[in-house]
Amino acid sequence: MAFVMVGSAYMTYPPEHSDQHRTEFIGAMRGVGASVTVVTTNGKAGRRGATVSAFCSVSADPPTILVCLNKSSGIADAVAENRLFNVNILRDDQAKIARRFAGHDDGHVTDRFENIGCGASDVPEITGAMVLCCETESMVPSTSHTIVIARVIAIKSPHLLPLAYLNGGFHQLVPIKADIE
C-alpha cells in the first residue's frame, strides 16, 4: 500500500497492478450506468460488430464522439482499416441484440448479423437504434483497448428510450418525477 499526498490529505493506493485493485476498479465501474451501443463497420477489413459501453460525446463543434474498442475483439482493427463506422445506440427493448454483439451467441451463430435487421446501408445500421454515422479521426492505443475519436457525419432515428447497463445487467430508464419548486 502506498500513501500519496493529495492537497492536505493522504490517500492510500494499492500497488498499481494488484488483483485487489483490479477487482475494486471493476466493481466501481459496474456502478456507473451507461447507454448500450453496438459499433458496426464494413469495408476492406470486413463487416464487424461489437457491443460497447465505453462511448461518449467529445464536442458539439464539430460533432465528435469517442468509443473504446477492445484490441482483442477484432473490431478495433476493422475500424482502423475501414475508417467509417456506426455507433448504434440500442433501444430499451434490444437487450438480445446487445448480447449477440457481446459474443453470447458466438458458440452457435457464425455471423453476429444473422437475423438482425440492418437496413440497406453499406455500414450496418441496426433497425430501431439511434445511429451515429462516424468517420475515424484518430486512434489512441491504451492498454487492452483502443480509444477511437471520430467525427459524427450523420444522425439517424434520434428519438428513443435507450437501453442502459448497470451492475452487470440491462435496465430501462425511468424518469423521476420531482417537484422543481
Rosetta blueprint (number, residue, H / E / L):
1 M L
2 A E
3 F E
4 V E
5 M E
6 V E
7 G L
8 S L
9 A E
10 Y E
11 M E
12 T E
13 Y E
14 P L
15 P L
16 E L
17 H L
18 S L
19 D H
20 Q H
21 H H
22 R H
23 T H
24 E H
25 F H
26 I H
27 G H
28 A H
29 M H
30 R H
31 G L
32 V L
33 G L
34 A E
35 S E
36 V L
37 T E
38 V E
39 V E
40 T E
41 T E
42 N L
43 G L
44 K L
45 A L
46 G L
47 R L
48 R E
49 G E
50 A E
51 T E
52 V E
53 S L
54 A L
55 F E
56 C E
57 S E
58 V E
59 S E
60 A E
61 D L
62 P L
63 P E
64 T E
65 I E
66 L E
67 V E
68 C E
69 L E
70 N E
71 K H
72 S H
73 S H
74 G L
75 I H
76 A H
77 D H
78 A H
79 V H
80 A H
81 E H
82 N H
83 R L
84 L E
85 F E
86 N E
87 V E
88 N E
89 I E
90 L L
91 R E
92 D L
93 D L
94 Q L
95 A H
96 K H
97 I H
98 A H
99 R H
100 R H
101 F H
102 A L
103 G L
104 H L
105 D L
106 D L
107 G L
108 H L
109 V L
110 T L
111 D L
112 R L
113 F L
114 E L
115 N L
116 I L
117 G L
118 C L
119 G L
120 A L
121 S L
122 D L
123 V L
124 P L
125 E L
126 I L
127 T L
128 G L
129 A L
130 M E
131 V E
132 L E
133 C E
134 C E
135 E E
136 T E
137 E E
138 S E
139 M E
140 V E
141 P E
142 S E
143 T L
144 S L
145 H E
146 T E
147 I E
148 V E
149 I E
150 A E
151 R E
152 V E
153 I E
154 A E
155 I E
156 K E
157 S L
158 P L
159 H L
160 L L
161 L L
162 P E
163 L E
164 A E
165 Y E
166 L E
167 N L
168 G L
169 G E
170 F E
171 H E
172 Q E
173 L L
174 V L
175 P L
176 I L
177 K L
178 A L
179 D L
180 I L
181 E L
